[in-house]
């Protein structure tokens, strides 16, 4: 006869309960998405801006609108005041180029980290290591509403799988970064997002993970998530048909040249996916050199203006730009202690082009689009 297991004792129950969360210091409840959206609702005007701009992005990516999509702005938003200063300037330039460019502002609030460091405005809005995420969610959403009020569409990178419930209704275009393109969680997330989303090629420059990601995110998915009330939920999606590839270079070097664009476009087409793509002029395509970034953007513009065959697959470009060129270090501990000051309008993450250079680049990209419209052998005069 097999012996019956002994009934659990008080001491064994206590031992069982002490085996979980041993390295968790604290749990802090967050406000639910419906609470935050109730406090900071999307106005009817902002909703129209989002819906219209999403349709315009889709039309450009599908080749139905011959404008160039330009996703431009700070590497990350760390100072909402400086970010809005930039947005006001960009909104004016965007209106001036609206016949040739669809300008969408980078409003990036979450930063992936290879090791450690400041994780972005949502995670640490005070830049002091306090990780006031409730405050960060509110600050990020308020910033999005302020940018939309200028008539300027918004773009962001989706990193945390929960935060989109708080912000995604105010986002026109999304990106999945090179470090997370291979992640099943992010592919599932994108399958349920309401806007077009680009996947970046891997950090090694390989296209396979991004091509696979576009296909996976276009399919229906079922996964764990949260609902508007913040409760754990089974999320079932219909799939996102508006996925596309972003070329950002890799450890092997840049991949924005005509031969790279043609090969990437053909690979996507071979999988039955959108062959039109976006080129990131920053990151490995420019060696993270903000001066070189402007040169890369102008090289892409020259290919467009010349009517190069491969350039026909380029639907958009990404640019990192802020008020002041370059970047500055952010030591959270020093900043929290009041021993460090930050330069207004300069990036605390990747190096960005300065505003004056950005204006020049946008002018030349708009000119390239106009030149592309002129049939070969005909004068534009």
C-alpha positions as CSV (number, residue, x, y, z in Angstrom):
1,X,0.0,0.0,0.0
2,X,1.3,3.5,-0.9
3,X,1.5,5.8,2.1
4,X,-0.7,8.8,2.0
5,X,1.0,12.2,1.8
6,X,1.1,14.0,5.1
7,X,-1.2,17.0,5.5
8,X,0.7,20.3,5.2
9,X,1.6,21.7,8.5
10,X,1.7,25.4,9.4
11,X,5.5,25.4,9.1
12,X,5.5,23.7,5.7
13,X,2.8,26.2,4.5
14,X,5.0,29.1,5.7
15,X,8.0,27.6,3.9
16,X,6.0,27.3,0.6
17,X,4.8,30.9,0.8
18,X,8.4,32.1,1.3
19,X,9.7,30.7,-1.9
20,X,8.3,33.3,-4.3
21,X,9.3,36.9,-5.0
22,X,12.5,36.5,-2.9
23,X,14.3,39.2,-4.9
24,X,11.4,41.6,-5.3
25,X,11.8,44.6,-3.0
26,X,8.3,46.0,-3.4
27,X,5.1,46.0,-5.5
28,X,3.5,49.3,-6.2
29,X,0.0,49.4,-7.8
30,X,-0.3,51.5,-11.0
31,X,-3.4,53.4,-12.0
32,X,-5.3,51.5,-14.7
33,X,-5.3,52.6,-18.3
34,X,-8.9,53.7,-18.1
35,X,-8.0,55.9,-15.1
36,X,-5.2,57.7,-17.0
37,X,-7.3,58.0,-20.2
38,X,-10.1,59.4,-18.1
39,X,-7.9,62.0,-16.6
40,X,-6.2,62.9,-20.0
41,X,-8.8,62.1,-22.7
42,X,-8.0,62.3,-26.4
43,X,-10.0,65.2,-27.8
44,X,-12.1,64.9,-30.9
45,X,-9.7,67.0,-32.8
46,X,-6.7,64.9,-31.7
47,X,-8.5,61.7,-32.6
48,X,-9.1,63.1,-36.1
49,X,-5.4,64.0,-36.4
50,X,-4.4,60.5,-35.4
51,X,-6.9,58.7,-37.7
52,X,-6.1,60.9,-40.7
53,X,-2.3,60.6,-40.2
54,X,-2.5,56.8,-39.8
55,X,-4.4,56.6,-43.1
56,X,-1.7,58.9,-44.8
57,X,1.1,56.7,-43.5
58,X,-0.6,53.6,-44.8
59,X,-1.1,55.2,-48.2
60,X,2.6,56.2,-48.4
61,X,3.7,52.7,-47.3
62,X,1.4,51.1,-49.9
63,X,2.6,53.4,-52.7
64,X,-0.7,55.2,-53.1
65,X,0.7,58.6,-51.9
66,X,4.0,59.7,-53.5
67,X,5.1,61.8,-50.6
68,X,8.1,60.7,-48.4
69,X,7.3,59.7,-44.8
70,X,9.8,61.4,-42.4
71,X,9.9,60.3,-38.8
72,X,12.0,62.9,-37.0
73,X,12.7,64.2,-33.5
74,X,14.7,63.6,-30.4
75,X,16.2,60.2,-29.7
76,X,14.1,60.3,-26.5
77,X,12.0,62.8,-24.7
78,X,13.6,63.7,-21.4
79,X,12.4,67.3,-20.9
80,X,8.8,67.9,-22.0
81,X,9.3,71.7,-22.1
82,X,12.2,71.4,-24.6
83,X,10.4,68.7,-26.5
84,X,7.4,71.0,-27.0
85,X,9.7,73.8,-28.0
86,X,11.0,71.4,-30.7
87,X,7.5,70.3,-31.7
88,X,6.3,73.8,-32.3
89,X,9.2,74.5,-34.7
90,X,8.7,71.1,-36.4
91,X,4.9,71.7,-36.8
92,X,5.6,74.9,-38.8
93,X,8.2,73.2,-41.1
94,X,5.8,70.2,-41.5
95,X,3.1,72.5,-42.8
96,X,5.4,74.1,-45.2
97,X,6.4,70.8,-46.7
98,X,3.1,69.0,-46.5
99,X,2.8,68.6,-50.3
100,X,6.1,66.6,-50.4
101,X,6.6,65.2,-46.9
102,X,4.5,63.6,-44.2
103,X,6.4,64.7,-41.1
104,X,5.8,62.6,-38.0
105,X,7.5,63.6,-34.7
106,X,9.5,61.0,-32.7
107,X,7.9,61.0,-29.2
108,X,10.0,58.2,-27.6
109,X,9.4,57.6,-23.9
110,X,11.1,54.2,-23.4
111,X,14.7,53.3,-24.1
112,X,16.1,49.8,-24.4
113,X,19.4,49.3,-22.6
114,X,22.3,47.0,-23.4
115,X,23.3,47.0,-19.8
116,X,21.9,49.7,-17.4
117,X,21.0,53.3,-17.6
118,X,18.1,55.8,-17.8
119,X,15.2,53.9,-19.2
120,X,13.1,56.8,-20.5
121,X,10.5,59.3,-19.4
122,X,7.8,56.7,-18.5
123,X,10.2,54.7,-16.3
124,X,11.9,57.7,-14.6
125,X,10.3,61.0,-15.5
126,X,12.3,63.0,-12.8
127,X,15.7,61.6,-14.1
128,X,16.6,60.9,-10.5
129,X,16.2,57.1,-10.1
130,X,12.8,57.4,-8.3
131,X,11.0,55.5,-11.1
132,X,7.7,57.3,-10.7
133,X,6.0,55.3,-13.4
134,X,2.5,56.6,-12.6
135,X,3.9,60.2,-13.0
136,X,5.8,59.1,-16.1
137,X,2.7,57.6,-17.8
138,X,0.8,60.8,-17.1
139,X,3.6,63.0,-18.4
140,X,4.0,61.0,-21.5
141,X,0.3,61.0,-22.3
142,X,0.1,64.8,-21.7
143,X,3.0,65.3,-24.0
144,X,1.4,63.3,-26.8
145,X,-1.8,65.4,-26.4
146,X,0.2,68.6,-26.6
147,X,2.0,67.5,-29.7
148,X,-1.3,66.4,-31.4
149,X,-2.8,69.8,-30.5
150,X,-0.3,71.3,-32.8
151,X,-1.6,69.1,-35.7
152,X,1.6,67.1,-35.6
153,X,1.5,63.3,-35.9
154,X,3.3,61.2,-33.3
155,X,5.7,58.2,-33.4
156,X,7.1,56.0,-30.7
157,X,9.0,52.8,-30.1
158,X,7.0,50.2,-28.2
159,X,9.2,48.5,-25.5
160,X,7.2,47.6,-22.5
161,X,4.2,45.3,-23.3
162,X,1.8,47.0,-20.8
163,X,2.5,50.7,-21.5
164,X,0.8,50.9,-24.9
165,X,-2.6,50.6,-23.2
166,X,-1.9,54.0,-21.7
167,X,-0.7,55.8,-24.9
168,X,-1.4,53.9,-28.1
169,X,-4.6,55.7,-29.0
170,X,-2.5,58.9,-29.4
171,X,0.2,57.3,-31.6
172,X,0.2,57.4,-35.4
173,X,3.2,55.2,-36.2
174,X,5.2,52.7,-34.1
175,X,8.6,51.0,-34.2
176,X,10.0,47.9,-32.7
177,X,13.7,48.2,-32.0
178,X,16.5,46.0,-33.2
179,X,16.9,44.4,-29.7
180,X,13.3,43.4,-29.5
181,X,12.3,42.6,-33.1
182,X,13.0,38.9,-32.4
183,X,10.9,38.9,-29.3
184,X,7.6,36.9,-29.5
185,X,6.1,39.3,-26.9
186,X,6.6,42.3,-29.2
187,X,5.4,40.5,-32.3
188,X,2.2,39.6,-30.4
189,X,1.8,43.1,-29.2
190,X,2.1,44.6,-32.7
191,X,-0.5,42.1,-34.0
192,X,-3.1,44.1,-31.9
193,X,-1.9,47.6,-32.4
194,X,-4.1,50.0,-34.3
195,X,-1.3,51.9,-36.3
196,X,1.3,51.0,-38.9
197,X,4.4,49.5,-37.2
198,X,8.0,49.0,-38.5
199,X,10.4,46.4,-37.3
200,X,14.1,47.2,-37.4
201,X,16.6,44.7,-38.7
202,X,18.7,42.9,-36.0
203,X,21.7,44.6,-34.4
204,X,24.0,42.3,-36.5
205,X,22.4,43.8,-39.7
206,X,20.5,40.6,-40.5
207,X,17.1,40.9,-42.1
208,X,15.6,37.5,-41.2
209,X,14.3,38.4,-37.7
210,X,12.6,41.5,-39.0
211,X,11.1,39.8,-42.0
212,X,9.8,37.0,-39.8
213,X,8.5,39.6,-37.3
214,X,6.4,41.4,-40.0
215,X,4.8,38.1,-41.0
216,X,4.1,37.0,-37.4
217,X,2.6,40.3,-36.4
218,X,0.3,40.3,-39.5
219,X,-1.2,37.0,-38.2
220,X,-3.9,36.7,-35.5
221,X,-2.5,36.1,-32.0
222,X,-3.6,35.1,-28.5
223,X,-1.5,36.1,-25.5
224,X,-1.4,37.4,-22.0
225,X,-2.0,41.1,-21.4
226,X,-4.0,43.6,-19.5
227,X,-7.4,45.2,-20.2
228,X,-8.4,48.8,-19.8
229,X,-9.2,48.1,-16.1
230,X,-5.6,46.9,-15.6
231,X,-6.7,43.3,-15.0
232,X,-4.7,40.4,-16.4
233,X,-6.5,39.3,-19.6
234,X,-6.4,36.9,-22.5
235,X,-5.8,39.2,-25.6
236,X,-6.9,37.9,-28.9
237,X,-6.0,39.9,-32.0
238,X,-6.9,40.0,-35.7
239,X,-3.3,40.7,-36.8
240,X,-1.8,43.9,-38.1
241,X,-1.6,44.2,-41.9
242,X,0.4,47.4,-41.8
243,X,3.8,46.1,-40.8
244,X,7.0,46.9,-42.7
245,X,10.8,46.8,-42.5
246,X,13.2,49.4,-41.2
247,X,16.8,49.3,-42.3
248,X,19.1,50.6,-39.5
249,X,22.4,49.0,-40.4
250,X,24.3,46.6,-38.1
251,X,27.6,45.4,-36.8
252,X,28.6,44.6,-40.4
253,X,28.1,48.2,-41.4
254,X,25.4,50.4,-43.1
255,X,22.6,48.9,-45.2
256,X,21.0,52.0,-46.8
257,X,22.7,51.7,-50.2
258,X,20.8,50.8,-53.3
259,X,21.9,47.2,-53.3
260,X,20.8,46.8,-49.7
261,X,17.4,48.4,-50.3
262,X,16.8,46.3,-53.4
263,X,17.7,43.1,-51.7
264,X,15.6,43.9,-48.6
265,X,12.6,44.9,-50.7
266,X,12.9,41.7,-52.8
267,X,13.1,39.5,-49.7
268,X,9.9,41.1,-48.2
269,X,8.1,40.7,-51.5
270,X,9.1,37.0,-51.7
271,X,7.4,36.5,-48.4
272,X,4.2,38.2,-49.6
273,X,4.9,41.2,-47.3
274,X,5.1,45.0,-48.1
275,X,8.2,45.6,-50.2
276,X,8.3,49.3,-49.4
277,X,10.5,50.1,-46.4
278,X,11.9,52.9,-44.2
279,X,15.6,53.7,-43.9
280,X,16.9,54.9,-40.5
281,X,19.7,57.4,-41.2
282,X,20.9,57.1,-37.6
283,X,22.2,54.2,-35.6
284,X,24.5,51.8,-37.5
285,X,23.8,53.5,-40.8
286,X,25.7,56.6,-39.6
287,X,27.8,55.0,-36.9
288,X,25.7,57.1,-34.4
289,X,27.5,60.2,-35.7
290,X,25.0,63.0,-35.9
291,X,27.0,64.8,-38.6
292,X,27.2,61.7,-40.7
293,X,23.4,61.2,-40.2
294,X,22.7,64.3,-42.2
295,X,25.0,63.1,-44.9
296,X,23.2,59.7,-45.1
297,X,19.8,61.4,-45.3
298,X,21.0,63.6,-48.2
299,X,22.5,60.6,-50.0
300,X,19.1,58.9,-49.7
301,X,17.5,62.1,-51.0
302,X,19.9,62.2,-54.0
303,X,18.9,58.6,-54.9
304,X,15.2,59.6,-54.7
305,X,15.8,62.7,-56.9
306,X,17.7,60.7,-59.5
307,X,14.8,58.2,-59.8
308,X,17.0,55.3,-58.9
309,X,15.1,52.0,-59.3
310,X,15.9,50.8,-55.8
311,X,15.0,54.1,-54.3
312,X,11.4,53.4,-55.4
313,X,11.2,51.0,-52.5
314,X,12.1,53.7,-50.0
315,X,8.8,55.0,-48.5
316,X,10.4,56.9,-45.6
317,X,13.4,57.9,-43.6
318,X,14.0,58.2,-39.8
319,X,16.1,61.1,-38.3
320,X,17.2,61.8,-34.8
321,X,17.1,65.6,-34.2
322,X,16.8,68.0,-31.3
323,X,17.4,71.7,-30.7
324,X,21.1,71.3,-29.9
325,X,23.3,69.0,-31.8
326,X,25.1,66.0,-30.2
327,X,24.4,64.4,-26.9
328,X,25.2,64.9,-23.2
329,X,25.8,62.3,-20.5
330,X,23.1,61.8,-17.8
331,X,24.3,60.6,-14.5
332,X,21.1,59.9,-12.6
333,X,22.7,60.0,-9.2
334,X,24.6,63.2,-9.9
335,X,21.5,64.8,-11.3
336,X,19.4,63.7,-8.3
337,X,21.9,65.2,-6.0
338,X,21.9,68.5,-7.8
339,X,25.5,68.2,-8.8
340,X,24.8,68.1,-12.6
341,X,23.1,70.4,-14.9
342,X,21.7,69.5,-18.4
343,X,22.0,71.6,-21.5
344,X,18.5,72.6,-22.6
345,X,17.4,70.9,-25.8
346,X,20.2,68.4,-26.1
347,X,19.7,64.7,-26.1
348,X,20.7,62.5,-23.1
349,X,20.7,59.3,-25.2
350,X,21.9,59.1,-28.8
351,X,23.5,62.0,-30.6
352,X,21.0,64.2,-32.6
353,X,21.3,66.6,-35.5
354,X,20.8,70.3,-34.4
355,X,17.7,72.1,-35.4
356,X,19.3,74.3,-38.2
357,X,20.7,71.2,-39.9
358,X,17.4,69.4,-39.6
359,X,15.6,72.3,-41.4
360,X,18.1,72.0,-44.2
361,X,17.8,68.2,-44.5
362,X,14.0,68.5,-44.6
363,X,14.2,71.2,-47.3
364,X,16.4,69.0,-49.4
365,X,14.3,65.8,-48.9
366,X,11.2,67.8,-50.0
367,X,13.2,69.0,-53.1
368,X,14.1,65.3,-53.8
369,X,10.5,64.3,-53.8
370,X,9.6,67.1,-56.2
371,X,12.5,66.1,-58.5
372,X,11.3,62.4,-58.4
373,X,8.0,63.5,-59.8
374,X,9.5,65.0,-62.9
375,X,9.7,62.4,-65.8
376,X,13.2,61.5,-66.8
377,X,14.4,63.6,-69.7
378,X,12.1,66.5,-68.8
379,X,13.0,69.8,-67.2
380,X,11.3,70.8,-64.0
381,X,11.1,74.4,-65.2
